Amino acid sequence: MYSSNLIGFILAVVSSAFIGSSFIIKKKGLRRAGANGPSASVGGYGYLLEPLWWIGMITMVVGEIANFVAYIYAPAVLVTPLGALSIIVSAVLAHFILNEKLQRMGMLGCLLCIVGSTIIVLHAPEELSVDSVEEIWELATQPAFLLYTASVIAVALVLILYCAPRYGQTNILVYVGICSTIGSLTVMSIKAIGIAIELTLEGSNQAVYFQTWIFAMVAVTCIITQLNYLNMALDTFNTAVVSPIYYAMFTAFTILASAIMFKDYSGQSASSIASELCGFITVLSGTAVLHSTRDPDPPLLTDLYTPLSPKVSWYIQGNGEVWKQKDEDGSSPSFITILRQDYFK
């Protein structure tokens, strides 16, 4: 058990490094794509033709594969909180590469996330031992988890169909909330697939069971949904803020789903449960600090001045005619003069 958890721990750390880096690489690709057409935040898919975005995707896939294998060797309550390491990676890289400044309070927020995650890991309960996909299917179809699944789907649909079109550009919790709630179902499905692969490699073919393929279809559907709305979140909000909030919500929902499905906290002492709760509060406090220090994002549309890229600006002349000027050296003008004499006529 010790060596198994150690392998899972190492894989989780490697996964966090790759995933944290992928946030930055993908956002660089999204920025390039947005400069040449509709951005992902408004429904554009030009980033699919951007090589840098695909490099970020490959980096993320490598990280997710490492994360997938980690779930085979260690319980979700151990692997998931270690995703906090990706926050530090993405925040530091965003500071130096994307010029998204991380203030001292932001660094404190990252530290709080790490401390909270450490508390969660130290007091994490032991996972229920599962030996077959059919056994996982029984756990997944118990009334409590079916109720959780129905609730997640209902919340996700409300966020996608109602909140996203109205508040997605101004409220970071909309896009991130979709990724996080759906992500908890992804992890449960991935855990089932991982056990199926492990048992198959040991000689017990799990591909003959229809439950394996249902878990696979659920995982693919959830992953595609997560990637789509994660792209929108990254293209709309500051990376140093998206990463920790996504981590905190994803971790909370994943551990909740695992606790319901696998009954992780059955038999836990009151002190252990209280410590877990303190860990969650610490992580959430860290995300709140980071959110309070984020730089305000420019509006999508304004009547006077809207920066479309680092080198392109829009101006309005006195006669109301809109024209575009390209700043070759990439520097922004020190001030904007607007001739108002004809503008309000």
TASUL-V799548 format. One record per residue. N is the residue number from 0. RES is the residue in one letter. OMEGA is omega in degrees with one decimal (999 if undefined). Layout:
BEGIN
N | RES | OMEGA
N | RES | OMEGA
END
This chain:
BEGIN
0 | M | -179.3
1 | Y | -179.2
2 | S | 178.4
3 | S | 178.9
4 | N | 178.4
5 | L | 177.6
6 | I | 178.6
7 | G | 179.2
8 | F | -179.6
9 | I | 179.4
10 | L | 178.8
11 | A | 178.0
12 | V | 178.2
13 | V | 179.1
14 | S | -178.8
15 | S | 179.6
16 | A | -179.8
17 | F | -177.8
18 | I | 177.4
19 | G | 177.9
20 | S | -177.5
21 | S | 177.3
22 | F | -175.7
23 | I | -178.7
24 | I | 179.5
25 | K | -179.6
26 | K | 174.5
27 | K | 177.1
28 | G | 178.5
29 | L | 178.3
30 | R | 178.3
31 | R | -179.9
32 | A | -179.8
33 | G | 178.6
34 | A | -177.1
35 | N | -178.4
36 | G | -179.9
37 | P | -179.2
38 | S | -179.9
39 | A | -177.2
40 | S | 177.8
41 | V | 175.2
42 | G | 179.3
43 | G | -179.4
44 | Y | 178.3
45 | G | -180.0
46 | Y | 178.5
47 | L | 178.1
48 | L | -178.0
49 | E | -177.9
50 | P | -177.3
51 | L | 178.4
52 | W | 179.3
53 | W | 174.3
54 | I | 176.0
55 | G | 178.6
56 | M | 179.0
57 | I | 177.5
58 | T | 178.5
59 | M | 179.9
60 | V | 177.6
61 | V | 178.2
62 | G | -179.6
63 | E | 176.5
64 | I | 176.8
65 | A | 178.2
66 | N | 178.7
67 | F | -180.0
68 | V | 179.0
69 | A | 178.9
70 | Y | 177.4
71 | I | -174.3
72 | Y | -175.3
73 | A | -179.6
74 | P | -178.3
75 | A | -178.7
76 | V | 175.1
77 | L | -175.0
78 | V | -173.1
79 | T | -179.6
80 | P | -179.9
81 | L | 174.3
82 | G | 177.0
83 | A | 179.3
84 | L | 178.5
85 | S | 177.6
86 | I | -179.4
87 | I | -179.4
88 | V | -177.2
89 | S | -179.3
90 | A | 179.9
91 | V | 179.0
92 | L | 177.8
93 | A | 179.6
94 | H | -175.0
95 | F | -174.0
96 | I | -176.5
97 | L | -177.0
98 | N | 174.1
99 | E | -168.8
100 | K | 176.4
101 | L | -177.4
102 | Q | -179.1
103 | R | 177.2
104 | M | 175.4
105 | G | 176.0
106 | M | 176.2
107 | L | 177.3
108 | G | 176.3
109 | C | -179.7
110 | L | 178.3
111 | L | 177.8
112 | C | -179.3
113 | I | 179.7
114 | V | 178.4
115 | G | 178.7
116 | S | 178.8
117 | T | 177.7
118 | I | 179.9
119 | I | -178.6
120 | V | -177.2
121 | L | -177.4
122 | H | -179.1
123 | A | 178.1
124 | P | 176.6
125 | E | -178.5
126 | E | 176.7
127 | L | 180.0
128 | S | -179.1
129 | V | -173.2
130 | D | -179.6
131 | S | 177.3
132 | V | 179.3
133 | E | 177.9
134 | E | 176.8
135 | I | 178.7
136 | W | 177.4
137 | E | 177.6
138 | L | -178.2
139 | A | -178.4
140 | T | 174.6
141 | Q | -174.1
142 | P | -177.1
143 | A | -178.8
144 | F | 175.4
145 | L | 177.1
146 | L | 178.1
147 | Y | -179.5
148 | T | 179.0
149 | A | 179.3
150 | S | 179.0
151 | V | 180.0
152 | I | -179.8
153 | A | 179.9
154 | V | -179.7
155 | A | 179.7
156 | L | 177.6
157 | V | 179.8
158 | L | -177.3
159 | I | -172.3
160 | L | -175.8
161 | Y | -172.8
162 | C | -175.5
163 | A | 179.6
164 | P | -174.5
165 | R | -172.0
166 | Y | -175.7
167 | G | -177.3
168 | Q | -175.6
169 | T | -177.7
170 | N | -175.3
171 | I | -176.3
172 | L | -178.8
173 | V | -179.2
174 | Y | -178.9
175 | V | 177.9
176 | G | 177.3
177 | I | 179.6
178 | C | -173.1
179 | S | -179.0
180 | T | 178.0
181 | I | -178.8
182 | G | 178.5
183 | S | 175.7
184 | L | 177.3
185 | T | -177.6
186 | V | 179.1
187 | M | 178.4
188 | S | 179.0
189 | I | 178.2
190 | K | 178.9
191 | A | 179.3
192 | I | 179.2
193 | G | 177.8
194 | I | 178.8
195 | A | 179.2
196 | I | -180.0
197 | E | 179.3
198 | L | 178.6
199 | T | 178.4
200 | L | 177.8
201 | E | 175.8
202 | G | 179.2
203 | S | -175.1
204 | N | -179.7
205 | Q | -179.4
206 | A | -178.5
207 | V | -179.4
208 | Y | -178.9
209 | F | -179.7
210 | Q | 179.2
211 | T | -178.1
212 | W | 175.1
213 | I | 176.6
214 | F | 179.5
215 | A | 179.6
216 | M | 177.4
217 | V | -179.4
218 | A | -179.2
219 | V | 179.8
220 | T | -178.9
221 | C | -179.9
222 | I | 178.9
223 | I | 178.7
224 | T | 179.3
225 | Q | -177.7
226 | L | -178.4
227 | N | -176.2
228 | Y | 173.1
229 | L | 175.2
230 | N | 179.4
231 | M | 179.8
232 | A | -179.3
233 | L | -177.2
234 | D | -175.4
235 | T | -172.1
236 | F | -180.0
237 | N | -177.5
238 | T | -178.8
239 | A | 177.9
240 | V | -179.7
241 | V | -174.5
242 | S | -177.9
243 | P | 179.7
244 | I | 176.9
245 | Y | 179.3
246 | Y | -175.9
247 | A | -178.2
248 | M | 179.9
249 | F | 179.1
250 | T | -178.2
251 | A | -178.5
252 | F | 179.9
253 | T | 179.4
254 | I | 176.3
255 | L | 179.0
256 | A | 179.7
257 | S | 179.5
258 | A | 179.8
259 | I | -174.5
260 | M | -175.5
261 | F | -179.3
262 | K | -176.2
263 | D | -172.3
264 | Y | 176.8
265 | S | -179.9
266 | G | 178.7
267 | Q | 178.0
268 | S | -179.8
269 | A | -179.8
270 | S | 178.5
271 | S | 178.9
272 | I | 177.8
273 | A | 178.3
274 | S | 176.3
275 | E | -179.9
276 | L | 177.1
277 | C | 177.5
278 | G | 178.1
279 | F | -179.3
280 | I | 178.9
281 | T | 178.8
282 | V | -179.7
283 | L | 176.3
284 | S | 178.1
285 | G | 179.0
286 | T | 178.2
287 | A | 178.1
288 | V | 178.9
289 | L | -178.9
290 | H | -178.9
291 | S | -177.6
292 | T | -176.9
293 | R | 177.3
294 | D | 178.8
295 | P | 179.7
296 | D | 179.7
297 | P | 179.2
298 | P | -179.5
299 | L | -176.0
300 | L | 176.1
301 | T | -176.1
302 | D | -171.1
303 | L | -173.0
304 | Y | -180.0
305 | T | 176.5
306 | P | -178.8
307 | L | 178.6
308 | S | 179.1
309 | P | -174.7
310 | K | -175.4
311 | V | 178.3
312 | S | 178.6
313 | W | 178.0
314 | Y | 175.8
315 | I | -179.8
316 | Q | -177.9
317 | G | -179.5
318 | N | 177.3
319 | G | -179.8
320 | E | -179.7
321 | V | 175.7
322 | W | -172.8
323 | K | 177.2
324 | Q | 179.5
325 | K | 178.9
326 | D | -170.7
327 | E | -175.8
328 | D | 174.8
329 | G | -179.0
330 | S | -179.4
331 | S | 179.3
332 | P | -177.7
333 | S | 176.6
334 | F | -179.9
335 | I | 177.9
336 | T | -178.9
337 | I | 176.9
338 | L | -170.4
339 | R | -170.1
340 | Q | 179.7
341 | D | -172.5
342 | Y | -177.0
343 | F | 177.8
344 | K | 999
END
